[in-house]
């Protein structure tokens, strides 16, 4: 839970919106938790992802890989192995609707 608290706080620090944490352990083996956060633009999404990478390194948390980190990306995925962070613009979040796709997963309050 400490990692989840840290991730949520870091996202909030850089003004990510509508942060949702899902416990997906019962439904997939790719991660224990998904964090879905909304960025207000592609530039904001990139800034959030770069900030997370930098801050996680300072907390000795290894980022396995990052996908979608380019100037025009509407969805950036940061894989920490046990937690996957999805940073999406509001348009991408509505279109891909991960909240609905994983609606059977328990929402975690931290």
Phi and psi in degrees as a GROMACS rama.xvg file:
@    title "Ramachandran Plot"
@    xaxis  label "Phi"
@    yaxis  label "Psi"
@TYPE xy
-59.4146  -40.8495  UNK-2
-64.5929  -40.5546  UNK-3
-64.0746  -42.9575  UNK-4
-59.864  -45.7341  UNK-5
-60.9591  -47.6729  UNK-6
-61.3721  -44.559  UNK-7
-62.4013  -44.1122  UNK-8
-62.198  -44.195  UNK-9
-62.2439  -42.4915  UNK-10
-64.2744  -41.7706  UNK-11
-64.2084  -37.6279  UNK-12
-58.714  -31.5035  UNK-13
-105.51  22.1326  UNK-14
67.7244  30.2016  UNK-15
-66.6392  149.645  UNK-16
-116.672  159.881  UNK-17
47.91  55.2662  UNK-18
-78.5517  122.708  UNK-19
-121.169  134.61  UNK-20
-116.617  125.096  UNK-21
-116.823  134.312  UNK-22
-89.3435  104.599  UNK-23
-105.313  13.1147  UNK-24
-57.6753  -33.3731  UNK-25
-76.0005  -15.6181  UNK-26
-116.712  -13.3189  UNK-27
-156.27  157.134  UNK-28
-107.17  8.15214  UNK-29
-80.8616  -20.3895  UNK-30
-167.107  163.674  UNK-31
-88.7834  -35.7331  UNK-32
-136.6  146.736  UNK-33
-113.12  137.842  UNK-34
-116.881  126.07  UNK-35
-115.333  127.1  UNK-36
-135.973  147.919  UNK-37
-102.874  132.026  UNK-38
-104.346  150.448  UNK-39
-85.0628  -2.71911  UNK-40
-167.122  171.488  UNK-41
-67.0832  -34.2354  UNK-42
-66.0512  -41.5329  UNK-43
-64.4363  -40.5833  UNK-44
-60.1049  -45.225  UNK-45
-64.1529  -42.6582  UNK-46
-62.831  -41.5172  UNK-47
-60.5734  -47.3868  UNK-48
-62.9505  -45.3815  UNK-49
-65.3684  -39.7286  UNK-50
-62.9167  -45.3375  UNK-51
-59.9805  -47.1009  UNK-52
-56.3862  -46.7073  UNK-53
-63.8709  -47.7713  UNK-54
-68.3449  -38.857  UNK-55
-64.3436  -37.7998  UNK-56
-59.9096  -41.0507  UNK-57
-67.6683  -22.6442  UNK-58
-97.7021  13.3057  UNK-59
57.6046  36.8728  UNK-60
-107.39  122.754  UNK-61
-82.8606  129.746  UNK-62
-91.6643  117.933  UNK-63
-67.8747  -50.6285  UNK-64
-165.053  164.441  UNK-65
-127.971  136.027  UNK-66
-121.426  143.126  UNK-67
85.2924  15.2588  UNK-68
-86.172  76.2603  UNK-69
-138.229  167.697  UNK-70
-56.7329  -33.4888  UNK-71
-105.512  15.0156  UNK-72
-76.1002  132.65  UNK-73
-97.4814  -5.60541  UNK-74
-146.527  117.865  UNK-75
-116.404  131.123  UNK-76
-112.742  128.199  UNK-77
-116.559  115.385  UNK-78
-100.303  116.284  UNK-79
-106.071  15.6137  UNK-80
75.3549  -61.035  UNK-81
-88.0924  -18.1899  UNK-82
-132.218  134.939  UNK-83
-117.043  124.783  UNK-84
-100.709  124.728  UNK-85
-108.288  115.723  UNK-86
-108.439  118.807  UNK-87
-130.845  149.545  UNK-88
-70.3654  162.801  UNK-89
-61.5695  -35.7163  UNK-90
-64.6523  -44.7555  UNK-91
-66.2962  -38.6731  UNK-92
-64.4082  -39.6575  UNK-93
-67.9863  -43.0922  UNK-94
-66.4444  -50.0076  UNK-95
-82.7375  -24.6535  UNK-96
47.4656  53.3948  UNK-97
-60.4742  -30.314  UNK-98
-59.4072  -42.083  UNK-99
-74.8875  -43.8318  UNK-100
-57.2956  -37.0377  UNK-101
-107.852  29.1177  UNK-102
-64.6477  -20.4295  UNK-103
-74.6482  -16.4021  UNK-104
-76.9437  144.7  UNK-105
-71.6242  135.286  UNK-106
-82.3864  135.515  UNK-107
-105.367  130.768  UNK-108
-100.648  125.63  UNK-109
